[in-house]
Amino acid sequence: MLLERAAYPSDVSGRITRAEAAHVARLARLRFRDEELDELAAQLSAVLDHAADVEALDVTDIEPTSHPHPLVNVMRADEVRASLERDEVLAQAPSVDSGQFRVPPILGEAP
Amino acid sequence: MSALALAAAVKSGERSAAAVVEEHLDRIAERDGEIGAFNLVLAAEARADAARIDSALARGEPVGPLAGVPVALKDNLCTRGVPTTCSSRMLEGWHPPYDATVVQRLRAAGAVVVGKTNLDEFAMGSSTENSAFGPTRNPHDTSRVPGGSSGGSAAAVAARFAPLALGSDTGGSIRQPAALCGVVGLKPTYGRVSRYGLVAFASSLDQIGPIAATVADAAACYEAISGHDPLDSTSIDSPRELVTASLERGVDGLRVGVLAELCAGSTRVEGAAGSAVEGVAADVIARVDTAAAALEAAGASISVVSAPSAVLGLSAYYLIAPAEASSNLARYDGVRYGLRVDAANAAEMNVNTRTAGFGAEVKRRIMLGTYALSAGYYDAFYGKALRVRTLMRREFAAAYADVDVLLGPTTPTTAFELGAKTADPLLMYLNDVCTIPANLTGHPAVSVPFGSGDDGLPVGVQLMGPALSEPILLRAAAVLEQAAPSGGGAR
């Protein structure tokens, strides 16, 4: 179930409700009990309240820095090289079938 | 005995690598039950490696600058065929199919890996209490935390389980535990040490570095692990700086800036500062002042320097790092490695696996990061934090036009009691307030033990410098090491 947009007020204090925490948990593929959600909502709100100093800044004229160094695309020579051994990699997987990772169904009813 | 003294003894034949390793394994067996520095002790492997070094020496073959030196590896560094857990249930029992570049380089230098050390789960924490396998304790006082997240590595060096260890530093995780355990910790320039094989936390911030009992040992370790690596696309493609040869050159003429924003209460800063970070204890600031005086006495000039955005670092970091973590940790989906908790469909399996595999702090950071990146909040939080990062880069660049290095505390306080800050995540995050600026700017920084606080526990002072200034930072660190008041060292 998608949460309605209305549940996302642009609350300046950065307070997070239980419903918002539940929505974020769904995005993050995590599950919490209601009391855990309440605790998380309060803890995240406290961190975001601390971040009010950042939120309040007028930095519109400053470009963002996402990385310490200017990033350039690094490419190796286009030649065939050995990679990790398939069997060694698959040996670490929770479930394997015919040389591939096996997962539960991603579509439709479970068998 | 220092790592370099041990290597010299092994190379001269005065001691065998086997005897050196045995001595350290004995010490671990004796006391690690109490400290909990190691997730895994690799006794058999270490004995075999030591024997190999001894026979290479007997054959007259070259053995490397760290021949026979026991090293401890933070358990988020991949070791081929050897469990690498990140102190998480999620990776319990995982055997990486390759070695991290730093592990290969340490072995090539002759070092002997004695074990994998405890950390806050996935390196998220400042006390090593967030480990799925129990906390590590501070060797100076076992009722106190060792700091974190590289708390196991710092405690291992402080307890003399190994003279050298590797940690990783995303917001202070090498320097903060080094300070709290009374040892040296270096966070190198971002990109100077390959991160290939370091389990990712926040990729624009993470950096591997040494923890050691002496500055010279940290320098030797840094020299062994640094340099370009084609397997890490963020690795700096230029020849590495040599740091050991210039280590004893002193600081005559060096321009040192006391960073006002981290030093409220300093006699030098008095009246000079605008706003400063709160909560740095008076006894810690007093040590910074003594360190400044020591550098001055050794010929450095001292001034007070301001970088106002440093006070915003904590807020910016706790938006940026969780945002990157929420993306990096999406890989733990129960498909390719690690834990799986099954369900009738793949999406439920993902949820079951992640809910069971991650601990509370990791979940909290994933939640925070997912929120900061989510529609409607991206610009207000993550976007602004990235702009603060630009501000910090500009201000620190301006500061380094006037001074060669900056001086400040590493941590707000000495080591605190276990459990003292676990109930309040924000209180725990405040431990990183002095170390975060160097991560956001990508600059190197080193923590040097400098006496003790009013409680008798170690205090660390921090030197920061511009990108690739490791040779100068370590020189200044060596001067501070010589001048350090007694107390607070490795034990």
Interface residues (C-beta under 8 A of the other chain):
Chain A: R5 Y8 S10 G14 I16 E20 A21 V24 A25 L27 A28 R29 L30 R31 F32 L40 Q43 L44 A46 V47 L48 H50 A51 A52 D53 V54 E55 L57 V59 I62 E63 P64 T65 S66 H67 P68 H69 L71 V74 R76 L84 E85 E88 V89 A91 Q92 A93 P94 S95 F101 V103 P104 P105 I106 A110
Chain B: W94 H95 P97 Y98 Y190 G191 S204 P230 S233 T234 I236 V311 L312 L314 S315 A316 Y318 L319 S326 A330 D333 G334 V335 R336 Y337 G338 L339 R340 D342 A343 A344 N345 A346 A347 E348 M349 N350 V351 N352 R354 T355 F358 K363 R364 I366 M367 L368 T370 Y371 S374 G376 Y377 A380 F381 G383 K384 A385 L386 R387 V388 R389 T390 L391 R393 P425 L426 Y429 T441 G442 A467
